[in-house]
Amino acid sequence: MNKRLTYPQAIQAAATLLASEKVSARAVDDDKQAELVSDLFALADRIYHASIGFSTDEELGF
């Protein structure tokens, strides 16, 4: 990754990636919404850690 991101930027990047899956939070039940939020923050953590050089993540291409 070329740029160090702030954590809010990492959350935004994760949300963009998850949104590309065309999942509508309004169309799912509460359990699925909780799962989506969990996925969002897990992905944001991975993006943030890769951006600060803490780890690499080949799956995301970092």
Residue pairs with C-beta under 8 A, 6 or more apart in sequence:
1 50
1 51
1 62
3 51
4 51
4 52
4 53
5 13
5 47
5 48
5 51
5 52
7 44
7 48
10 44
10 45
10 47
10 48
10 51
11 40
11 41
11 44
13 44
13 47
14 40
14 41
14 43
14 44
14 47
15 40
17 43
18 36
18 39
18 40
18 43
23 36
25 33
25 36
28 36
46 55
46 57
46 60
47 57
47 60
47 62
49 55
49 57
50 56
50 57
50 60
50 62
51 62
56 62
